[in-house]
C-alpha cells in the first residue's frame, strides 16, 4: 500500500525494510510481498519530482567535465532513475564473470547464477522475453571474430512505479512510504543492524525503527553514501578508510571517433529499431567475441551505427535538423529522449539555429511526415519507439561505442564535511577514466575494421588522426548514470563489501541490491543485471527465512 510520510511506522510490523523505490528496490519488494513477506519500502522522494527533495542528492564533482550533473544522474522520487531512463535492457555477457588478468575484479558468481533470473527481470522491466540474439537473415560471415546478432531490448514502459502500480497500490503486505529518508543505521555490539533512523523528507520529523533485515537499494551513489556514513561511527567497518567501499567507481565510455560506411544493404538495414517476436523494440549491436577479447586483453565493448551528429547543420538533412531543433528546446527534448542523451546530442552543435531552420525549409514535407510518424510510434502506440535511425544514400553513419570501464581504486567517492538539510554527509565524487579505457576502445576499433573488410561489410573512416584518438576518447568520456562498483561483490571484506548473496561481510542482516555491487561494468547497461540480482536475493531471503523458522520449530520440540 502506498502512503505518504512516516506516521504509524512505529506501530506497524515488518519482516524486512527496503531502502529505495527505484527499479531494483521495487522489483525486490513486490516479489517478496507476493510471497507473503511484510515489506517496508522507504522512498525519500514523493510521487513527482520536487526540487527541494532532489537537492538532497547534490554532491561535489571534482571533475564536472567527466561526470553527469546530479540533477540528471539520479532522480529522488518514486520510481528512482527509471524516471530518467531510456529503457535499454540487456544482460551482462558470460566473459564479464570470468577471471580476466587484465581486469582488477573477481566475481563470486558466474553467468549460470544470473541466467535463471533474466526472464523474471525482463518481466519486471517490461522489456519482452529474455531473448538477446537475432541472426541477420541472408547474411553469411567468413569469420566470427565479431558478432552482429546480439540484441538490446527496450522497455515498453520505463517508470518502475507505473510497471508495478497495481501491486504498489493494493498489496497489503507492502508498506511503501514516500518522503521517508533513511538518515542513520544503528548496529548492535555483535555488528547486526538493530534499528534505523527515518526522517520525513519535508518536515524533518524523525523516528527510530527496530528492524530485522535491511536492504539498501537506493541506487549506486546513494547506497554507497549511506554505507559510508556508517563508517563515521565505526572507522573499521566495511574494510575501513582504505577498504573497497566507495572505490572502483565505474560507468561506461560513450562516444564516436569514426564513421562506418556500409557496402552491403542487408547489413546496413539490420541495425534499425524493430519489434521482434517477443514483444518489445530491439536493436542489434556489434561486439568482439570472447576469444578476441581474451587474445587482445580487451575491455568489453559494443558498437552500433547512428545518425550523423545532428547538431552539425552541414549534414543538410531536414529531418536531422528538425530533430536537433526539437531536442534543443529542453521541455520538448526531454519528452523525446532521456535528458543525458539530449544534452550530449545538443552539445554536438553550435548555438546557431538558423542553418537548421534553413535545412528544415528545404525539405519541409518530408521532415513533417517524419516528425508525425515518430511521435505516433513513440507516444501513441503500446510499444514505444525508443530512438531513431535514418537511412541515407551515402550509407555512412556515426559509429557509436559503449565500452566497459576498468575498475580503479582512485576512481571513488568519499564523504564531505558538509551535510544536507537532513544532516546526512554529502558526497565528494572523484570519478576518473584511465589510459587502459582509451587504448582498449582504440584496439577494438582496429579489430572491428579488419573484420568488416574481411567480410566485405564496410569500412571505417576515422574523424581523428591515430595519435589523437586516445585523447579524443578521454575528452568525450563522461558518465555518472550507471554508478557501478562502489559496494562491489567479492570473496572477502578486504576487497569487497558484499558476498555472492549481496549480504554485507560486516553485518549479517544488511544487504545491498544496487548497480553498486557489480564488480565490473561490461558493455551492457547495468539495470537488467541489477534487477536479476535483486530477484535472486529475494529467493535467498525467502529460503533463509524458511530455514530459520524450521530451526526454531525443531529446537522447540
ABEGO torsion letter per residue (X at the ends): XBBBEABGAAABBBABBBBEABAAAAAAAAAAAAAGBBBBBBBABBABBBAAAAAAABBBBABAAABBBAAAABBBBBGEAAAABAGBBBBBBAAAABBBAABBBBBABBAAAAAAAAAAAAAAAGAEBBBABBBBBGBBBABAABBAABBBBBBABABAAAAAAAAAAABAABBBBBGBBBABBBBBAAGBBABBBBBBAAAGBBBBBBBABBBBAAEAAAAAAAAAAAAAABAABGGEAABABGBGBBBBBBEBABBBBBABAAAAAAABBBBBAAGBBBBBBBBBBAAAAAAAGBBBBBBBBBBBBAABAAAGBAAAAAAAAAAABAAAAAAABBAAAAAAAAAABBABAAAAAAAAAAAAAAAAAAAAAAAAAAAABABBBABBBBBBAAGBBBBBBBBBBBBBAABBBBBBABBBAAGBBBBBBBBBBBAAAAAAAAAAAAAAAAAAAAAGAEBBBBABBAAAAAAAAAAABBBGAAGBGABBBBABAAABABBAAGBBAABAABBBBBAAABABAEABBAAAAAAAAAAAAAAAAAAAAAAAAAAAAAAAX
